[in-house]
């Protein structure tokens, strides 16, 4: 016959295990509920906002977040939705009141939306403003810009790439003979060259000079509208024509393609000049010479 104290101990152990299991089930239910909430928020964001390339909840405007919350209020509580979208209750209330308030530009918003879509989403607020004036609608540019910003009518712009002469290792690597020692005891011992891009009202202009480390003056230079081989090769030939027979300067450059193409190497070899190149990622600043 079992001991009553042992039976009571077994009952207490079973009750404790039951309590732990119930707590674990509750935590799992909470985790499932949270995951379901996050999934529903993302799905609703896709349905309402119609984003093409994915959705980042933290990059949405407060007005967009409010639209999503209102669409999910029938299923989830407000205090569950606000933390997911990183939105405070005061901001939510402000946006709700703002949306419900009378919008005197409601009709204008529809016209701007129509003009923006008709022109394949390529017109900014200035062009839209001109189109509105052509229709006889007199409104400030600032108002048009604000409406387009609020309604997410943004023109997709491709980022302009900055000029970069590096095209890869198209010829064997050259040692850095200068090694950032830009001092010279006499003229035509060390020359530096690089291509600089300038922006003027007419467009882009490229300057290709050779600078003497002795006095910092330009030995030769060329200017053109395209950073091509002719620009640098002409500059080099002009500089070589100024040398005496016994003058053989070291010409230092970056690792740009202009200084690694066959024609540049041929001119250097025939003139018996020494090439020097900086390491990859090191920029030559001719202004400091």
C-alpha positions in Angstrom: 0.0 0.0 0.0 1.4 3.4 -1.1 2.3 6.0 1.4 -0.3 8.9 1.6 2.6 11.5 1.7 4.1 10.1 -1.5 0.7 10.2 -3.2 0.3 13.8 -2.2 3.8 14.5 -3.6 2.9 12.9 -6.9 -0.3 15.0 -7.1 1.6 18.2 -6.4 4.2 17.3 -9.1 1.4 16.7 -11.6 -0.3 20.0 -10.7 3.1 21.8 -11.1 3.7 20.2 -14.5 0.2 21.1 -15.6 0.7 24.7 -14.6 4.0 24.9 -16.5 2.4 23.3 -19.6 -0.5 25.7 -19.5 2.0 28.6 -19.3 4.0 27.3 -22.2 0.8 26.9 -24.3 -0.2 30.4 -23.5 3.2 31.7 -24.5 3.0 29.8 -27.8 -0.4 31.1 -28.5 0.9 34.7 -27.9 3.8 34.0 -30.3 1.4 32.7 -32.9 -0.9 35.6 -32.5 2.0 38.0 -32.9 3.2 36.3 -36.0 -0.3 36.3 -37.4 -0.5 40.0 -36.7 2.7 40.8 -38.4 1.7 38.8 -41.5 -1.7 40.5 -41.7 0.0 43.9 -41.4 2.3 43.1 -44.3 -0.5 41.7 -46.4 -2.7 44.7 -45.7 0.1 47.1 -46.5 0.6 45.4 -49.9 -3.2 45.6 -50.6 -3.6 49.2 -49.6 -0.3 50.8 -50.6 0.4 48.8 -53.8 4.2 48.9 -53.4 6.1 47.4 -56.3 9.5 46.5 -54.7 8.7 45.3 -51.2 7.5 47.2 -48.1 9.5 48.5 -45.2 7.0 49.3 -42.4 9.4 51.7 -40.8 9.7 53.9 -43.9 5.9 54.4 -44.3 4.4 57.8 -43.6 2.1 58.2 -40.5 -0.9 58.7 -42.8 -0.2 55.3 -44.5 0.2 53.6 -41.1 -3.1 55.0 -40.0 -4.8 53.7 -43.2 -3.5 50.2 -42.4 -4.5 50.4 -38.7 -8.1 51.4 -39.6 -8.3 48.5 -42.0 -7.2 46.0 -39.3 -9.1 47.4 -36.3 -11.9 44.9 -36.9 -9.5 42.0 -36.1 -6.9 43.5 -33.7 -6.8 46.0 -30.9 -5.3 49.4 -31.3 -2.7 48.8 -28.6 -1.5 45.7 -30.6 -1.2 47.5 -33.9 0.6 50.7 -32.8 3.8 49.0 -31.6 4.1 46.9 -34.7 4.0 50.0 -36.9 6.2 52.1 -34.5 3.4 54.7 -34.2 2.5 56.6 -31.0 -1.1 56.9 -30.0 -0.9 60.7 -30.1 0.4 60.6 -33.7 -2.4 58.2 -34.6 -5.1 60.5 -33.1 -3.6 63.5 -34.9 -3.6 61.7 -38.3 -7.2 60.5 -37.8 -8.4 64.0 -37.0 -6.5 65.4 -39.9 -8.0 62.8 -42.3 -11.5 63.4 -41.0 -11.1 67.2 -41.3 -12.4 69.0 -44.3 -9.9 68.9 -47.2 -10.3 72.0 -49.3 -7.9 70.6 -51.9 -9.8 67.3 -52.3 -10.9 68.0 -55.9 -7.4 69.4 -56.7 -5.8 66.2 -55.4 -7.8 64.2 -57.9 -6.7 66.5 -60.8 -3.0 66.3 -59.7 -3.2 62.5 -59.5 -4.7 62.3 -63.0 -2.0 64.6 -64.5 0.7 62.7 -62.7 -0.5 59.3 -64.0 -1.2 60.6 -67.5 2.4 61.7 -67.8 3.7 58.3 -66.8 4.7 59.5 -63.3 7.6 61.6 -64.8 6.4 65.1 -63.9 7.5 66.8 -60.8 5.6 69.5 -59.0 6.9 72.3 -61.2 5.6 70.7 -64.4 2.3 69.7 -62.7 1.9 73.4 -61.6 2.4 74.5 -65.2 -0.3 72.0 -66.4 -2.7 73.3 -63.8 -2.1 76.9 -64.9 -2.8 75.8 -68.5 -6.2 74.6 -67.2 -6.8 77.9 -65.6 -6.3 76.6 -62.1 -4.3 79.2 -60.1 -2.5 77.6 -57.1 0.8 78.1 -55.4 3.8 75.8 -56.4 4.2 75.1 -52.6 0.7 73.8 -52.4 1.2 71.5 -55.4 4.5 70.2 -53.9 2.9 69.5 -50.5 -0.1 67.7 -52.0 2.2 65.5 -54.2 4.3 64.7 -51.2 1.3 63.8 -49.0 -0.1 61.6 -51.7 3.3 60.0 -52.4 3.4 61.2 -56.1 7.1 61.0 -56.4 9.2 60.9 -59.6 11.6 58.0 -59.7 15.0 59.3 -60.5 18.0 57.3 -61.6 21.1 58.3 -59.6 23.8 59.8 -61.8 27.1 58.1 -61.5 30.1 60.2 -60.8 33.0 60.1 -63.3 35.5 57.3 -62.6 38.4 56.5 -64.9 39.1 53.1 -63.3 38.0 50.3 -65.6 39.7 47.4 -64.0 43.2 45.9 -64.3 43.5 46.2 -68.1 47.3 46.1 -68.1 50.0 44.9 -65.7 50.4 46.7 -62.4 53.0 49.5 -62.1 55.0 50.2 -58.9 54.4 53.4 -57.0 57.8 55.0 -57.4 56.8 58.4 -56.2 55.2 56.9 -53.0 53.7 60.3 -52.0 57.1 62.1 -52.2 56.0 65.0 -54.3 59.2 67.1 -53.8 61.7 67.6 -56.6 65.1 69.4 -56.6 65.0 70.4 -60.2 62.4 70.8 -63.0 61.3 67.8 -65.1 62.2 65.2 -62.5 58.7 64.3 -61.3 55.5 64.9 -63.2 51.9 64.3 -62.0 48.8 63.9 -64.1 45.2 63.3 -63.6 41.8 64.1 -65.3 39.5 66.6 -63.6 35.8 67.0 -64.4 34.1 70.4 -64.3 30.5 71.3 -64.6 29.6 74.5 -66.6 26.3 75.7 -67.9 27.0 74.2 -71.3 27.7 70.8 -69.8 30.7 68.8 -68.6 34.3 69.7 -69.4 37.4 67.6 -68.7 40.9 68.9 -68.0 44.0 66.8 -68.4 47.2 68.5 -67.1 50.7 67.5 -66.3 52.1 69.2 -63.2 55.8 69.6 -62.4 56.5 68.8 -58.7 59.4 71.3 -58.7 57.3 74.4 -58.9 53.7 73.2 -59.2 53.3 74.7 -62.7 51.5 73.0 -65.6 53.9 71.6 -68.2 51.1 70.8 -70.6 47.3 70.5 -70.6 44.4 69.7 -72.8 40.7 70.4 -72.4 37.8 68.4 -74.0 34.2 67.4 -73.6 35.1 63.7 -73.4 37.6 62.0 -71.1 39.0 59.9 -74.0 42.5 58.6 -75.0 43.1 61.5 -77.3 42.8 64.0 -74.5 45.6 62.4 -72.4 47.8 61.3 -75.3 47.9 64.7 -76.8 48.7 66.2 -73.5 51.6 63.8 -73.0 53.0 64.3 -76.5 53.0 68.1 -75.9 54.7 67.7 -72.6 57.4 65.4 -74.1 58.2 67.9 -76.8 59.3 70.4 -74.1 62.0 68.1 -72.7 65.7 68.2 -73.3 67.4 65.0 -74.5 68.8 64.2 -71.0 65.5 64.9 -69.2 63.6 61.7 -68.3 61.0 62.5 -65.7 58.9 60.0 -63.7 55.2 60.4 -64.6 52.9 59.5 -61.8 49.2 58.9 -62.2 46.3 57.0 -60.7 45.2 53.6 -62.0 42.8 55.1 -64.5 42.3 53.4 -67.9 43.9 56.3 -69.8 47.3 55.5 -68.3 47.0 51.8 -69.0 45.9 51.8 -72.6 48.5 50.6 -75.2 48.9 54.0 -76.9 49.9 55.7 -73.6 52.3 52.9 -72.8 53.8 53.1 -76.3 54.4 56.9 -76.0 56.0 56.5 -72.6 58.3 53.7 -73.9 59.4 55.5 -77.0 60.3 58.6 -74.9 62.1 56.4 -72.4 60.0 57.8 -69.5 59.3 56.0 -66.2 55.7 55.2 -65.2 54.5 55.3 -61.6 51.0 54.6 -60.3 49.3 55.1 -57.0 47.6 52.3 -55.2 44.0 51.5 -55.9 41.7 53.9 -54.0 44.3 56.6 -53.6 43.4 59.9 -55.2 45.9 62.3 -56.6 45.1 65.9 -55.6 46.9 68.2 -57.9 45.7 71.3 -56.0 48.0 70.4 -53.1 51.2 70.2 -55.2 
